[in-house]
Amino acid sequence: MVKKIILAFLISVPAFTINAQDLSKLPILDIKNEVAVSKDWLVTPIDAKANVYASKDKKSIVLYNGLVRRTFQISPNVACTDFTNLTTNQQLIRAVKPEAKITLDGKEYAIGGLKGQKENAYLLPEWLDKMEVGKEDFTFVNYTISDIKPYINWKPTNWAMNKKQATGKLLTFEYASSLPELKGLKVKVNYELYDGLPLITKSISIENATQKVFKLDRVVSETIAMVEEQSAVEGDPEKMRGQHGFYIETNYAFNNSMSYELSDQTTHWKMDSVYTSQVHYNYKTPCLLEVYPEKAPGIDLNPNDVYNSVRSNELLIDTYDRQRRGLMIKKMYRTIAPWITENPIFMHLVSKNDEQVRTAIDQCAATGYEALILSFGSHLNMELDTPENHQKWKALADYAHSKGVKIGGYSLFSSRRISDEDDVVDPKTGKPGGAFFGGHAPCFGSKWGLSYRDRIKKFYTETGFDIWENDGPYPGDVCASTTHPGHKGLDDSQWKQMEIQKELYRWLNEKGVYINAPDWYFLDGTHKIALGYRERNFSLSREQQRILNRQNIHDGTIEKTASMSWGFVPLTAYQGGDASAVLEPLSEHLKDYQQLMVQYYGAGVQACYRGPRLYDTDVTKELVKTTINWYKKYRDILNSDMIQLRRADGRDWDGFVHVNPALKQKAFIMLYNPTKEKMTKTIKVPLYYSGLTENAKIREKEAVAKNYKINRNYEVNLTFTIEPESYTWYVVE
């Protein structure tokens, strides 16, 4: 791939705040001076670092890192005039819009932006000097440049693929209003540009330095007049394609789907009525992006309060290929949320007493497992706020730590009724009930909900537990109560509950606690979510589970890393089923036990091995230990990006390949034969993302490596033989 890098990238800008018109301290970026290079940032890191520049005419400030360029004219107000993917040279901006919008006490105000663009299909530089500032718009006061600071002060406490926080530059524009009634309100719009990624994170903050209370009816933290992806004369805007070169993800996503796209609550593709030259006869092209939470319509901004918006992570995409798109998104996660690369090896224990916990700790230590999680149905109660409870579990945590094993547990928030006083109140009936998944659930803003948060914090402080498996609160609940201390009423109930929940996640993360959470809260500190599976399927036969699990792995790792996912292996009965569904007695099902472990560990996915023990005989113990040692030996490459080769269907081979150009082991191939006959096949294995270009040394398991020629499509032809209902693996160097 060919992209353009500007010559000025070696100059660094120190942190400073300066008035609106002075660009003298900024280095000049002349976009006419370009050097074409042939690098793919997913394979080879680029040399350019994120920085802030002045345009050659000194009318604009430019964010630039060699992969993305975003330009803002600063007079007579800040206006984004350029948003370019430098890999493809795709321009995303077709018209000037405000940099944000806020609705205060029922009235909308633009933050930045210019008015008067006559043609909205494209933007010419000479039009800008003729455009004007709206009379009631917030206008530019000054700007600040600094290094990006970590959003969460994470310090890795488990094995992690990436232990570094993201680096880059933060550009902040400050705005104020000339209206007397808004004097004292300060709006800051932040742009974080990252090193090595075509990614900008945008957010806004609103500071109330007045003695008034303002009601924030809506905060639109991003608005872009985007170049349309599809031009249609007629058609439903919901069915028309959105801009494919632009991926956006905010930290306000939920609905238990285990997919961001379906969990997103803030991205709105709208029609632009002033775009009168669009092809659609009824002006219904979805080409105006706005970012705001739909169900946060009324938040009180009290004197001295600071409101912080959602954080919009805007990644520029250079492909229609789903695999590459997924690799780009996963690179984003590993960079801006590096805690998701932590991936401890854990067991899920069902315990009835303390002695079973000690025995499981001993088994973990003996086999190489790194952590023990007390599963649902165990005798752990984190909510019991007594010295005796804390002392009991601290003693068990101390015992685990003495064995080099971490310990954690499960805690249920939702799917239960607390009381009429504390449950979510249905706005339709005015009565308790009507939670997101139906029935009753506590409100996190209730007295009980706030107490639950405090009890969880105290439990982890007092006991030294290392892992929290949080079941609920199931997201999205709105609550019509006007007596809950954590929110004022219906309007602010979802926002306030989410803030309570996210604060708890961030607090735990910064304390070094690993978090398995029920939904898409990765960007606020959680580590892992379910891979994506139907729980009832674990009552099916082990033969069915093997194939279904590999389908889940294939589907669940396209746009999230393996370390972001957990799978499931029922050692004992779960969700019904008979003896054909479980692995106990373990010694009688060694082949299935080993293959289920290899399927998950070979994908880099940790599964919840749920039951009373990891082994029942010395033979079983040796099998578990050998499998864990195999995983640890190849841990780096097994936790690297996955290229899906063929989805499991039970009819033919299936498998995937891990790739990492930064490692000695450039790729790791996992292949399965689900049929009842011995299989010999020749397949093409893609090695582009391994960084290898001409030759590859490939060995099956621990055999002697053979040399393979890489073709012009960066593939090798690999011939393999696999026994019935078995698997094999290859190392590529």
Secondary structure, DSSP 4 states (H G I P E B T S, - for coil): --EEEEGGGG-----EEEETT--TTSPEE-TTSEEEE---TTTS--S---EEEEETTSSEEEEE-SSEEEEEE-SSS-EEEEEEETTTTEE-EEE---SEEEEETTEEEEES--B--S--S---HHHHTT-B--TTSBEEEEEEEEE---SS-----S-BS------EEEEEEEEE--SGGGTTEEEEEEEEEETTSSEEEEEEEEEE-SSS-EEEEEEE-EEEEEPPS---SS--TTTSPP-TTEEEEES-B-SSSS-HHHHB-SEEEEE-TT-TTSSSTTS--EEEEEE--TT---EEE-TT-EEE---EEEEE---S-HHHHHHHHHHHHHHH-GGGGB---EEEE--SSHHHHHHHHHHHHHHT--EEEE-TTSS--TT---HHHHHHHHHHHHHHHHTT-EEEEEEE-SSS---TTTBPBPTTTSSB---TTSS--B-TTSHHHHHHHHHHHHHHHHH---EEEEE-PPTT-----SS-TT-SSHHHHHHHHHHHHHHHHHHHHHTT-EEE-SSS-GGGT--BEE-S--GGGGGS-HHHHHHHHHHHHHHHTSSS-GGGEEEEEESS--SS--GGG---SGGG-HHHHHHHHHHHHHHT-EEEEEES-S-SSHHHHHHHHHHHHHHHHTHHHHTSEEEEEE---SSS-EEEEEE-TTSSS-EEEEEEE-SSS-EEEEEEEE-GGGT--SEEEEEETTS--EEEE--TTSEEEEEEEE-TTEEEEEEE-
